[in-house]
Amino acid sequence: MIVLAAVAILLPFAAAFAGMLFGPTVSHLLTPLARRVRSPRPGTAAGRARVLARRLPANGPALIAVLPVAVSTVITAVVAFEQWRQPRVRTGTLTLVQTGGLPFAVSLDVDGLSAVVALMVCCVALAVQIYSVAYMRDDPRYSSYAAFVSLFTAAMLLVVLSGDLLVLYVGWEVMGVCSYFLIGHYWHDRATSRAAVKAFLMTRIGDVGFLFGIFVLGMAAHSFGIRAVIAHVPAMSHTTLVAGTLLLLCGVAGKSAQFPLHTWLPDAMAGPTPVSALIHAATMVAAGVYVVARLYPAFLFAPASLAVLGIIAAISMLGAALAALAQDDLKRVLAYSTISQLAYMAGGLAVGTRDGAVFHLLSHGAFKALLFLGAGCVIVTVGSSVLSTMGGLRRAMPVTFWSMTIGFAALAGVPPASGFFSKDTILSQAWHAARQQRPRGDFGSFAHSSVGGGTGTQGYTALNNAHRLPVIPESMPGIPSWTGWLVFIAGLVTVAITAAYATRTWLVTFFGEQRSEVAPREAPPLMRWPVAVLAVPALVLGFLGLGSDHLRPEPGMAAVSLLFTAAGAGAVFLVWNNDPALDPVRLLGPVRPVLQAGFHLDNVYDVLVVRPVLALARLVVSTDERVVDAAVEGSGRGARRLGGLLRATENGNPQAYVSGLLAGVVIIVLAVVVLT
């Protein structure tokens, strides 16, 4: 099993390496072969196969990019099935690296959580790679693009399957580098380059705290192994746990684009649309939530950190949903939506439902990848991502329309789409946490409490199977009730706002009069069929939760949630139906520019951070020029002048030398006479 997991990671990495080195070469070798294929009649299966054969090499290393990820998807499916059939922890260590202090192990760890998330990552990455073959067909830099997507996938798989915190951090940072190159793929566009730099810098700010959090927990546990850290959590001091988990939350806020480090994600939409789908659905932003779920016992023993996470989640989910409601760019609507949905997951973790958070992580991966890839189909057809240029596309793009309809239903939490089930789990747990009915969390199928013998730390056995967590002692304070109330109220209001902006985007894009001058048409097969395939899990994935008592919807909460959904969607529909030619959010009036600008938080950062840093940089440059450079250049000029004086005595004139000698003798004689 560990060997299969290692192969699943190495295949995309090998694809990235091969794509960088041999991608253009493969293209040059395959293109003449494709052109020699005889031309059968158009419309036949052979004709379509020939068109596909000619497009693959024309896009560079498409085969190198797609096939390894496809094999990794099959492997992770086998691993997940085996883990479901025989649920237990499987670990393996390649080598132990000595550092002079605490060693770290290059190891992998497969359990129920890592297996199912790894499968989700590979499925979305495969859909993105296939989609990119058509979307990036005419891009001259497709070779490097596909290679970085493969490396991105391998890095996320390393984060998911790693058994050591330092090895996890390696994958964590590789994802940051890949995001920089992929967001800035269109390097000639200044806005794209600035977005790439912004994403890189803001996530690095959080990663500094994340690294120190790893150090704190690792040093306290005397090991960087994930399971060793979790096993030693009960023996750690409360101060150590709070400090370590809060530092980890810095990196989580950066990677998962949560307040206050979230502003990079909407700007990242300047990159290619498939990259947006990969970042938002399966990599990068999902990594932060996954790490908290992975180290969840440490957070359970530090309720203060969960309270901070709950505050961050409430601000992020509500603020991002309001910002999404006012956007006029389809990709930015989905970007702010991602921030809001990730906050739902963070809120679920804050109120004690790791199962609900992971369940929503999986369902969100399906419907958000579907929405982004579907948005790419719409943008290719219309030639713009601005909502005001869309409209009336449902008849010309039936596959995209029905697929995105399922995606928007899942986003809004409309049954039977998957988002309804996963959101209800989080809201239900928030309600119970607010009323202190289950104050110590509900772990469900991903993690059951482990009852160990003895007292003290002896009662906290190591994690010896996939579903064991340390027991929380009676003396340990539970999740504060106000955290539950905060997440619950913010979550319910966000349900209504989410339904509002999902309905508005759906109506403005596919209904009303056509506002584009370009004749609408369905996207190419390699773009629309991955979208159609992703619609299946976006629709049915939620039913998998019916088999768990902890994930099954509660009738009362489901009714309340549907009432808020109907209120948000119904209000937008009534406004739109009154005049379909106008945008429903026009009624926001003067508030809309504030929401559209993300509450002007970038301007706040510009005043509080960017301008002071630039002023300090100018001061440093000025000091360097006026003090350091002046001192160096002044010493050079002084040495040159002194050399000029000495050079005057070395003019090559013998008479001057004799005169100087005689003058010196006279002076010496006079000095002797006078002094004696």
C-alpha positions as semicolon CSV with decimal commas, in nm:
position;residue;x (nm);y (nm);z (nm)
1;M;0,000;0,000;0,000
2;I;0,280;0,242;0,089
3;V;0,457;0,152;-0,235
4;L;0,142;0,238;-0,430
5;A;0,112;0,569;-0,245
6;A;0,474;0,650;-0,324
7;V;0,421;0,568;-0,692
8;A;0,111;0,791;-0,698
9;I;0,330;1,082;-0,583
10;L;0,628;1,004;-0,803
11;L;0,433;0,972;-1,130
12;P;0,321;1,337;-1,148
13;F;0,667;1,443;-1,032
14;A;0,826;1,237;-1,310
15;A;0,575;1,388;-1,554
16;A;0,682;1,737;-1,447
17;F;1,049;1,649;-1,487
18;A;0,994;1,487;-1,826
19;G;0,770;1,767;-1,944
20;M;1,030;2,029;-1,862
21;L;1,310;1,844;-2,039
22;F;1,144;1,654;-2,321
23;G;0,803;1,816;-2,379
24;P;0,898;2,027;-2,682
25;T;1,101;1,737;-2,824
26;V;0,801;1,503;-2,802
27;S;0,592;1,766;-2,976
28;H;0,836;1,794;-3,267
29;L;0,854;1,414;-3,301
30;L;0,479;1,349;-3,288
31;T;0,356;1,633;-3,507
32;P;0,489;1,487;-3,837
33;L;0,341;1,149;-3,743
34;A;0,001;1,305;-3,682
35;R;0,011;1,482;-4,017
36;R;0,074;1,153;-4,198
37;V;-0,252;1,009;-4,070
38;R;-0,485;0,958;-4,363
39;S;-0,780;1,195;-4,373
40;P;-1,105;1,002;-4,326
41;R;-1,442;1,157;-4,375
42;P;-1,531;1,437;-4,129
43;G;-1,782;1,349;-3,861
44;T;-1,683;0,984;-3,839
45;A;-1,514;0,831;-3,537
46;A;-1,191;0,802;-3,733
47;G;-1,214;1,167;-3,829
48;R;-1,259;1,273;-3,468
49;A;-0,969;1,050;-3,365
50;R;-0,747;1,213;-3,625
51;V;-0,841;1,560;-3,504
52;L;-0,756;1,452;-3,150
53;A;-0,429;1,297;-3,265
54;R;-0,329;1,621;-3,432
55;R;-0,426;1,832;-3,133
56;L;-0,235;1,632;-2,873
57;P;0,113;1,685;-3,017
58;A;0,025;2,039;-3,116
59;N;-0,024;2,111;-2,747
60;G;0,322;1,989;-2,654
61;P;0,363;1,724;-2,382
62;A;-0,008;1,648;-2,343
63;L;0,047;1,273;-2,326
64;I;0,328;1,319;-2,075
65;A;0,098;1,532;-1,860
66;V;-0,225;1,329;-1,880
67;L;-0,115;0,965;-1,864
68;P;0,086;0,976;-1,537
69;V;-0,193;1,159;-1,356
70;A;-0,444;0,908;-1,493
71;V;-0,236;0,621;-1,355
72;S;-0,203;0,802;-1,020
73;T;-0,582;0,839;-1,013
74;V;-0,625;0,465;-1,059
75;I;-0,365;0,396;-0,790
76;T;-0,525;0,630;-0,536
77;A;-0,864;0,473;-0,612
78;V;-0,716;0,131;-0,531
79;V;-0,560;0,269;-0,212
80;A;-0,888;0,431;-0,105
81;F;-1,085;0,113;-0,177
82;E;-0,839;-0,100;0,019
83;Q;-0,849;0,148;0,306
84;W;-1,228;0,135;0,305
85;R;-1,221;-0,247;0,296
86;Q;-0,959;-0,281;0,570
87;P;-0,946;0,044;0,769
88;R;-0,610;0,069;0,943
89;V;-0,304;0,289;0,942
90;R;-0,034;0,201;0,692
91;T;0,302;0,370;0,734
92;G;0,635;0,338;0,561
93;T;0,971;0,512;0,597
94;L;1,214;0,555;0,309
95;T;1,497;0,700;0,516
96;L;1,571;0,880;0,840
97;V;1,755;1,209;0,795
98;Q;1,990;1,308;1,077
99;T;2,004;1,683;1,138
100;G;2,224;1,713;1,447
101;G;1,909;1,771;1,650
102;L;1,576;1,603;1,597
103;P;1,587;1,378;1,289
104;F;1,303;1,369;1,042
105;A;1,180;1,077;0,838
106;V;1,097;1,069;0,469
107;S;0,784;0,868;0,533
108;L;0,429;0,820;0,410
109;D;0,114;0,767;0,611
110;V;-0,205;0,623;0,463
111;D;-0,531;0,623;0,657
112;G;-0,894;0,695;0,574
113;L;-0,852;1,072;0,569
114;S;-0,539;1,083;0,353
115;A;-0,665;0,814;0,114
116;V;-0,993;0,987;0,029
117;V;-0,835;1,333;-0,006
118;A;-0,558;1,194;-0,228
119;L;-0,822;1,040;-0,454
120;M;-1,002;1,374;-0,477
121;V;-0,678;1,553;-0,565
122;C;-0,598;1,310;-0,846
123;C;-0,949;1,317;-0,991
124;V;-0,958;1,695;-1,012
125;A;-0,598;1,712;-1,143
126;L;-0,682;1,461;-1,417
127;A;-0,988;1,661;-1,521
128;V;-0,776;1,979;-1,529
129;Q;-0,501;1,818;-1,738
130;I;-0,749;1,680;-1,993
131;Y;-0,934;2,012;-2,004
132;S;-0,607;2,199;-2,055
133;V;-0,525;2,004;-2,369
134;A;-0,799;2,196;-2,550
135;Y;-0,795;2,515;-2,343
136;M;-0,419;2,572;-2,386
137;R;-0,402;2,432;-2,740
138;D;-0,248;2,741;-2,897
139;D;-0,030;2,844;-2,602
140;P;0,341;2,831;-2,694
141;R;0,432;2,771;-2,329
142;Y;0,203;2,473;-2,278
143;S;0,502;2,250;-2,207
144;S;0,604;2,439;-1,892
145;Y;0,239;2,492;-1,796
146;A;0,161;2,120;-1,800
147;A;0,482;2,042;-1,614
148;F;0,400;2,285;-1,334
149;V;0,046;2,146;-1,307
150;S;0,197;1,798;-1,264
151;L;0,443;1,927;-1,005
152;F;0,158;2,105;-0,828
153;T;-0,032;1,775;-0,812
154;A;0,269;1,584;-0,680
155;A;0,330;1,848;-0,411
156;M;-0,030;1,831;-0,288
157;L;-0,016;1,451;-0,279
158;L;0,302;1,479;-0,072
159;V;0,121;1,708;0,173
160;V;-0,172;1,467;0,195
161;L;0,024;1,143;0,230
162;S;0,330;1,261;0,423
163;G;0,394;1,105;0,762
164;D;0,636;1,375;0,878
165;L;0,571;1,745;0,933
166;L;0,894;1,861;0,771
167;V;0,832;1,651;0,460
168;L;0,478;1,790;0,456
169;Y;0,630;2,138;0,468
170;V;0,839;2,060;0,160
171;G;0,524;1,983;-0,040
172;W;0,359;2,288;0,117
173;E;0,632;2,519;-0,014
174;V;0,658;2,353;-0,355
175;M;0,289;2,430;-0,403
176;G;0,363;2,794;-0,326
177;V;0,631;2,808;-0,596
178;C;0,406;2,632;-0,848
179;S;0,122;2,873;-0,777
180;Y;0,358;3,163;-0,849
181;F;0,456;3,026;-1,190
182;L;0,105;2,913;-1,287
183;I;-0,077;3,230;-1,180
184;G;0,187;3,431;-1,365
185;H;0,176;3,209;-1,672
186;Y;0,073;3,504;-1,889
187;W;0,388;3,688;-1,783
188;H;0,355;3,959;-2,049
189;D;0,044;4,092;-1,869
190;R;0,149;4,322;-1,584
191;A;-0,169;4,247;-1,386
192;T;-0,095;3,875;-1,403
193;S;0,263;3,922;-1,288
194;R;0,153;4,140;-0,998
195;A;-0,110;3,881;-0,898
196;A;0,153;3,606;-0,897
197;V;0,388;3,811;-0,680
198;K;0,105;3,904;-0,445
199;A;-0,001;3,542;-0,403
200;F;0,357;3,433;-0,341
201;L;0,433;3,705;-0,083
202;M;0,107;3,679;0,112
203;T;0,126;3,303;0,144
204;R;0,494;3,328;0,244
205;I;0,395;3,562;0,529
206;G;0,172;3,292;0,671
207;D;0,425;3,019;0,602
208;V;0,678;3,178;0,838
209;G;0,441;3,121;1,128
210;F;0,352;2,777;0,994
211;L;0,716;2,666;0,999
212;F;0,767;2,788;1,355
213;G;0,447;2,608;1,454
214;I;0,597;2,285;1,319
215;F;0,911;2,352;1,523
216;V;0,713;2,414;1,842
217;L;0,506;2,096;1,817
218;G;0,797;1,885;1,691
219;M;1,034;1,995;1,967
220;A;0,764;1,937;2,230
221;A;0,696;1,586;2,098
222;H;1,067;1,512;2,036
223;S;0,969;1,404;1,685
224;F;0,839;1,556;1,365
225;G;0,635;1,246;1,282
226;I;0,267;1,339;1,255
227;R;0,143;1,043;1,455
228;A;0,415;1,087;1,716
229;V;0,314;1,452;1,758
230;I;-0,053;1,358;1,797
231;A;0,030;1,081;2,043
232;H;0,226;1,328;2,262
233;V;-0,041;1,600;2,252
234;P;-0,186;1,515;2,597
235;A;0,160;1,537;2,753
236;M;0,230;1,884;2,611
237;S;0,168;2,197;2,816
238;H;-0,134;2,406;2,729
239;T;0,086;2,704;2,646
240;T;0,289;2,498;2,400
241;L;-0,023;2,367;2,228
242;V;-0,182;2,711;2,199
243;A;0,140;2,867;2,066
244;G;0,204;2,585;1,819
245;T;-0,152;2,569;1,684
246;L;-0,185;2,948;1,655
247;L;0,139;2,957;1,455
248;L;0,004;2,682;1,232
249;L;-0,310;2,890;1,176
250;C;-0,093;3,165;1,027
251;G;0,002;2,932;0,743
252;V;-0,352;2,798;0,717
253;A;-0,492;3,151;0,679
254;G;-0,241;3,222;0,402
255;K;-0,275;2,898;0,208
256;S;-0,652;2,865;0,249
257;A;-0,707;3,237;0,183
258;Q;-0,878;3,323;0,509
259;F;-0,902;3,665;0,670
260;P;-0,677;3,861;0,688
261;L;-0,450;3,689;0,429
262;H;-0,721;3,620;0,173
263;T;-0,687;3,908;-0,074
264;W;-0,443;3,722;-0,302
265;L;-0,702;3,469;-0,415
266;P;-0,939;3,697;-0,615
267;D;-0,641;3,854;-0,793
268;A;-0,508;3,507;-0,876
269;M;-0,793;3,476;-1,127
270;A;-0,566;3,651;-1,375
271;G;-0,403;3,314;-1,444
272;P;-0,541;3,043;-1,676
273;T;-0,886;2,914;-1,579
274;P;-0,777;2,548;-1,538
275;V;-0,515;2,666;-1,289
276;S;-0,790;2,842;-1,094
277;A;-0,988;2,517;-1,086
278;L;-0,687;2,324;-0,958
279;I;-0,596;2,579;-0,691
280;H;-0,952;2,627;-0,567
281;A;-1,073;2,268;-0,574
282;A;-0,790;2,025;-0,502
283;T;-0,462;2,196;-0,412
284;M;-0,325;2,503;-0,236
285;V;-0,634;2,638;-0,062
286;A;-0,751;2,290;0,041
287;A;-0,412;2,221;0,201
288;G;-0,469;2,453;0,496
289;V;-0,799;2,295;0,596
290;Y;-0,650;1,949;0,547
291;V;-0,355;2,019;0,780
292;V;-0,589;2,133;1,058
293;A;-0,794;1,816;1,009
294;R;-0,475;1,610;1,008
295;L;-0,351;1,761;1,335
296;Y;-0,698;1,802;1,482
297;P;-0,623;1,651;1,827
298;A;-0,368;1,927;1,889
299;F;-0,638;2,185;1,819
300;L;-0,894;2,005;2,035
301;F;-0,656;2,030;2,329
302;A;-0,619;2,403;2,258
303;P;-0,976;2,545;2,260
304;A;-0,839;2,899;2,238
305;S;-0,697;2,820;1,895
306;L;-1,032;2,676;1,785
307;A;-1,199;2,996;1,906
308;V;-0,957;3,204;1,695
309;L;-1,029;2,974;1,400
310;G;-1,401;3,026;1,454
311;I;-1,362;3,405;1,448
312;I;-1,155;3,389;1,130
313;A;-1,411;3,156;0,972
314;A;-1,709;3,376;1,058
315;I;-1,546;3,690;0,918
316;S;-1,426;3,511;0,605
317;M;-1,746;3,329;0,517
318;L;-1,974;3,631;0,558
319;G;-1,741;3,895;0,415
320;A;-1,642;3,688;0,113
321;A;-2,004;3,598;0,038
322;L;-2,100;3,966;0,039
323;A;-1,806;4,046;-0,189
324;A;-1,906;3,765;-0,427
325;L;-2,258;3,908;-0,452
326;A;-2,127;4,237;-0,599
327;Q;-1,866;4,109;-0,847
328;D;-1,908;4,156;-1,222
329;D;-1,639;3,905;-1,319
330;L;-1,743;3,539;-1,329
331;K;-1,409;3,408;-1,203
332;R;-1,394;3,660;-0,919
333;V;-1,743;3,555;-0,809
334;L;-1,616;3,198;-0,783
335;A;-1,294;3,312;-0,614
336;Y;-1,475;3,490;-0,333
337;S;-1,710;3,194;-0,318
338;T;-1,409;2,969;-0,252
339;I;-1,298;3,189;0,038
340;S;-1,647;3,165;0,184
341;Q;-1,674;2,788;0,141
342;L;-1,330;2,729;0,289
343;A;-1,448;2,934;0,586
344;Y;-1,738;2,688;0,622
345;M;-1,481;2,409;0,655
346;A;-1,278;2,612;0,904
347;G;-1,597;2,684;1,096
348;G;-1,678;2,313;1,107
349;L;-1,335;2,242;1,252
350;A;-1,381;2,525;1,503
351;V;-1,704;2,374;1,639
352;G;-1,572;2,019;1,658
353;T;-1,681;1,836;1,344
354;R;-1,377;1,718;1,155
355;D;-1,598;1,481;0,958
356;G;-1,823;1,764;0,843
357;A;-1,528;1,980;0,741
358;V;-1,364;1,700;0,541
359;F;-1,702;1,606;0,390
360;H;-1,747;1,965;0,271
361;L;-1,386;1,968;0,148
362;L;-1,463;1,672;-0,078
363;S;-1,796;1,801;-0,206
364;H;-1,651;2,148;-0,259
365;G;-1,365;1,997;-0,459
366;A;-1,616;1,843;-0,696
367;F;-1,856;2,132;-0,750
368;K;-1,594;2,410;-0,746
369;A;-1,379;2,232;-1,006
370;L;-1,698;2,189;-1,209
371;L;-1,786;2,558;-1,180
372;F;-1,441;2,685;-1,271
373;L;-1,401;2,454;-1,571
374;G;-1,756;2,538;-1,677
375;A;-1,671;2,907;-1,643
376;G;-1,376;2,844;-1,875
377;C;-1,615;2,700;-2,135
378;V;-1,833;3,010;-2,107
379;I;-1,537;3,248;-2,127
380;V;-1,399;3,074;-2,437
381;T;-1,740;3,104;-2,602
382;V;-1,811;3,466;-2,507
383;G;-1,454;3,589;-2,521
384;S;-1,483;3,764;-2,185
385;S;-1,524;3,680;-1,816
386;V;-1,745;3,985;-1,747
387;L;-2,100;3,887;-1,653
388;S;-2,250;4,185;-1,834
389;T;-2,133;4,036;-2,166
390;M;-2,311;3,705;-2,105
391;G;-2,671;3,593;-2,112
392;G;-2,895;3,354;-2,304
393;L;-2,634;3,078;-2,328
394;R;-2,843;2,784;-2,206
395;R;-2,969;2,674;-2,548
396;A;-2,636;2,710;-2,729
397;M;-2,439;2,538;-2,449
398;P;-2,666;2,265;-2,307
399;V;-2,390;2,046;-2,159
400;T;-2,224;2,339;-1,987
401;F;-2,560;2,478;-1,876
402;W;-2,686;2,162;-1,706
403;S;-2,347;2,083;-1,555
404;M;-2,306;2,431;-1,408
405;T;-2,667;2,422;-1,289
406;I;-2,574;2,123;-1,075
407;G;-2,262;2,306;-0,958
408;F;-2,454;2,618;-0,859
409;A;-2,714;2,403;-0,682
410;A;-2,438;2,235;-0,483
411;L;-2,283;2,573;-0,403
412;A;-2,616;2,713;-0,284
413;G;-2,696;2,400;-0,082
414;V;-3,000;2,291;-0,282
415;P;-3,089;1,922;-0,238
416;P;-3,008;1,667;-0,362
417;A;-2,674;1,825;-0,465
418;S;-2,373;1,744;-0,246
419;G;-2,333;2,088;-0,094
420;F;-2,666;2,056;0,085
421;F;-2,553;1,755;0,287
422;S;-2,207;1,880;0,378
423;K;-2,325;2,230;0,479
424;D;-2,601;2,086;0,694
425;T;-2,348;1,879;0,888
426;I;-2,147;2,189;0,979
427;L;-2,451;2,398;1,070
428;S;-2,590;2,117;1,284
429;Q;-2,267;2,077;1,476
430;A;-2,242;2,455;1,522
431;W;-2,592;2,453;1,670
432;H;-2,503;2,171;1,909
433;A;-2,177;2,340;2,008
434;A;-2,364;2,665;2,074
435;R;-2,604;2,483;2,305
436;Q;-2,318;2,285;2,462
437;Q;-2,481;1,955;2,372
438;R;-2,163;1,811;2,222
439;P;-1,896;2,049;2,347
440;R;-1,602;1,817;2,286
441;G;-1,658;1,760;1,919
442;D;-1,802;1,488;1,704
443;F;-1,540;1,298;1,510
444;G;-1,759;1,056;1,322
445;S;-1,626;0,807;1,073
446;F;-1,287;0,970;1,022
447;A;-1,190;0,963;1,390
448;H;-1,341;0,787;1,688
449;S;-1,227;0,844;2,044
450;S;-0,972;0,596;2,165
451;V;-1,018;0,466;2,517
452;G;-0,680;0,388;2,665
453;G;-0,605;0,224;2,996
454;G;-0,449;0,384;3,296
455;T;-0,435;0,747;3,394
456;G;-0,237;1,049;3,280
457;T;-0,047;1,013;2,958
458;Q;-0,077;0,633;2,975
459;G;-0,439;0,670;2,880
460;Y;-0,344;0,829;2,549
461;T;-0,222;0,552;2,328
462;A;-0,052;0,608;1,996
463;L;-0,273;0,617;1,691
464;N;-0,274;0,248;1,610
465;N;-0,546;0,254;1,351
466;A;-0,698;0,496;1,105
467;H;-0,979;0,609;1,333
468;R;-0,825;0,673;1,672
469;L;-0,769;1,004;1,849
470;P;-0,657;1,071;2,205
471;V;-0,931;1,094;2,463
472;I;-1,009;1,443;2,589
473;P;-1,001;1,434;2,971
474;E;-1,291;1,568;3,174
475;S;-1,075;1,852;3,304
476;M;-1,006;1,980;2,954
477;P;-1,230;2,277;2,867
478;G;-1,459;2,219;2,570
479;I;-1,533;2,437;2,270
480;P;-1,674;2,771;2,393
481;S;-2,045;2,810;2,331
482;W;-1,996;3,157;2,185
483;T;-1,779;3,002;1,913
484;G;-2,070;2,779;1,819
485;W;-2,312;3,072;1,814
486;L;-2,074;3,282;1,605
487;V;-2,022;3,010;1,344
488;F;-2,391;2,915;1,344
489;I;-2,527;3,268;1,292
490;A;-2,262;3,360;1,034
491;G;-2,321;3,029;0,859
492;L;-2,695;3,076;0,830
493;V;-2,665;3,431;0,698
494;T;-2,400;3,311;0,454
495;V;-2,639;3,039;0,332
496;A;-2,883;3,308;0,219
497;I;-2,614;3,525;0,059
498;T;-2,458;3,225;-0,114
499;A;-2,791;3,127;-0,262
500;A;-2,835;3,488;-0,373
501;Y;-2,507;3,524;-0,563
502;A;-2,525;3,169;-0,703
503;T;-2,874;3,240;-0,840
504;R;-2,771;3,579;-0,974
505;T;-2,466;3,434;-1,155
506;W;-2,670;3,147;-1,297
507;L;-2,947;3,374;-1,425
508;V;-2,721;3,644;-1,569
509;T;-2,501;3,387;-1,745
510;F;-2,755;3,153;-1,898
511;F;-3,089;3,335;-1,912
512;G;-3,224;3,659;-2,051
513;E;-3,114;3,809;-2,378
514;Q;-2,782;3,734;-2,540
515;R;-2,548;4,027;-2,478
516;S;-2,241;3,901;-2,661
517;E;-2,178;3,978;-3,026
518;V;-2,008;3,639;-3,069
519;A;-2,232;3,353;-3,178
520;P;-2,248;3,117;-2,875
521;R;-2,142;2,757;-2,922
522;E;-2,057;2,462;-2,706
523;A;-1,694;2,428;-2,596
524;P;-1,466;2,164;-2,756
525;P;-1,518;1,803;-2,639
526;L;-1,201;1,791;-2,428
527;M;-1,334;2,090;-2,234
528;R;-1,702;2,012;-2,195
529;W;-1,681;1,642;-2,111
530;P;-1,462;1,683;-1,800
531;V;-1,721;1,936;-1,686
532;A;-2,002;1,687;-1,748
533;V;-1,814;1,411;-1,563
534;L;-1,753;1,635;-1,260
535;A;-2,126;1,704;-1,244
536;V;-2,181;1,343;-1,130
537;P;-1,991;1,361;-0,798
538;A;-2,116;1,718;-0,746
539;L;-2,468;1,574;-0,756
540;V;-2,441;1,237;-0,580
541;L;-2,144;1,271;-0,344
542;G;-2,364;1,397;-0,064
543;F;-2,559;1,069;-0,050
544;L;-2,247;0,896;0,080
545;G;-2,299;1,082;0,405
546;L;-2,632;0,908;0,464
547;G;-2,444;0,600;0,582
548;S;-2,297;0,789;0,878
549;D;-2,490;0,904;1,181
550;H;-2,265;1,206;1,207
551;L;-2,307;1,317;0,844
552;R;-2,675;1,246;0,795
553;P;-2,882;1,568;0,770
554;E;-3,094;1,660;1,071
555;P;-3,451;1,740;0,959
556;G;-3,488;2,055;1,168
557;M;-3,159;2,209;1,061
558;A;-3,218;2,104;0,700
559;A;-3,553;2,285;0,702
560;V;-3,399;2,602;0,846
561;S;-3,114;2,592;0,597
562;L;-3,353;2,545;0,304
563;L;-3,562;2,837;0,429
564;F;-3,259;3,068;0,421
565;T;-3,158;2,929;0,080
566;A;-3,505;2,993;-0,060
567;A;-3,505;3,345;0,084
568;G;-3,175;3,439;-0,079
569;A;-3,247;3,275;-0,414
570;G;-3,608;3,395;-0,423
571;A;-3,518;3,758;-0,356
572;V;-3,268;3,763;-0,643
573;F;-3,509;3,587;-0,878
574;L;-3,788;3,836;-0,807
575;V;-3,559;4,132;-0,876
576;W;-3,419;3,971;-1,192
577;N;-3,759;3,862;-1,320
578;N;-3,886;4,220;-1,294
579;D;-3,629;4,328;-1,555
580;P;-3,403;4,048;-1,689
581;A;-3,194;4,298;-1,883
582;L;-3,059;4,454;-1,562
583;D;-2,825;4,308;-1,303
584;P;-3,017;4,211;-0,984
585;V;-2,745;4,354;-0,756
586;R;-2,813;4,706;-0,883
587;L;-3,033;4,748;-0,576
588;L;-2,723;4,745;-0,356
589;G;-2,670;5,103;-0,467
590;P;-2,369;5,282;-0,314
591;V;-2,279;4,974;-0,111
592;R;-2,189;4,774;-0,422
593;P;-1,855;4,948;-0,498
594;V;-1,742;4,877;-0,142
595;L;-1,834;4,510;-0,170
596;Q;-1,692;4,486;-0,520
597;A;-1,358;4,613;-0,392
598;G;-1,355;4,356;-0,113
599;F;-1,424;4,621;0,154
600;H;-1,113;4,806;0,026
601;L;-0,892;4,581;0,235
602;D;-0,618;4,606;-0,026
603;N;-0,622;4,983;0,021
604;V;-0,588;4,933;0,395
605;Y;-0,289;4,707;0,340
606;D;-0,147;4,962;0,100
607;V;-0,163;5,232;0,368
608;L;-0,056;5,020;0,665
609;V;0,199;4,788;0,502
610;V;0,297;4,867;0,144
611;R;0,364;5,241;0,179
612;P;0,561;5,211;0,506
613;V;0,770;4,930;0,356
614;L;0,837;5,134;0,042
615;A;0,924;5,438;0,254
616;L;1,162;5,226;0,460
617;A;1,314;5,087;0,141
618;R;1,366;5,438;0,005
619;L;1,528;5,538;0,337
620;V;1,760;5,238;0,319
621;V;1,854;5,322;-0,040
622;S;1,910;5,685;0,051
623;T;2,122;5,589;0,351
624;D;2,319;5,350;0,138
625;E;2,384;5,617;-0,123
626;R;2,456;5,907;0,112
627;V;2,638;5,728;0,393
628;V;2,774;5,390;0,289
629;D;2,847;5,471;-0,074
630;A;2,969;5,821;0,021
631;A;3,211;5,675;0,276
632;V;3,345;5,421;0,031
633;E;3,372;5,669;-0,255
634;G;3,517;5,938;-0,022
635;S;3,788;5,704;0,102
636;G;3,873;5,626;-0,258
637;R;3,895;5,994;-0,349
638;G;4,110;6,067;-0,040
639;A;4,348;5,786;-0,124
640;R;4,370;5,914;-0,479
641;R;4,453;6,270;-0,363
642;L;4,714;6,144;-0,117
643;G;4,860;5,938;-0,395
644;G;4,873;6,249;-0,612
645;L;5,079;6,429;-0,345
646;L;5,319;6,139;-0,313
647;R;5,337;6,103;-0,687
648;A;5,468;6,463;-0,712
649;T;5,785;6,352;-0,533
650;E;5,835;6,069;-0,779
651;N;5,862;6,275;-1,100
652;G;6,178;6,115;-1,246
653;N;6,392;6,438;-1,219
654;P;6,741;6,363;-1,062
655;Q;6,791;6,731;-0,974
656;A;6,475;6,727;-0,767
657;Y;6,588;6,411;-0,589
658;V;6,938;6,566;-0,509
659;S;6,775;6,891;-0,396
660;G;6,547;6,698;-0,169
661;L;6,833;6,498;-0,029
662;L;7,039;6,811;0,045
663;A;6,738;6,981;0,201
664;G;6,688;6,682;0,424
665;V;7,051;6,679;0,529
666;V;7,036;7,052;0,613
667;I;6,723;7,002;0,819
668;I;6,879;6,713;1,008
669;V;7,196;6,911;1,078
670;L;7,000;7,211;1,200
671;A;6,787;6,986;1,420
672;V;7,097;6,831;1,574
673;V;7,258;7,169;1,638
674;V;6,949;7,320;1,789
675;L;6,856;7,023;2,003
676;T;7,209;6,965;2,135
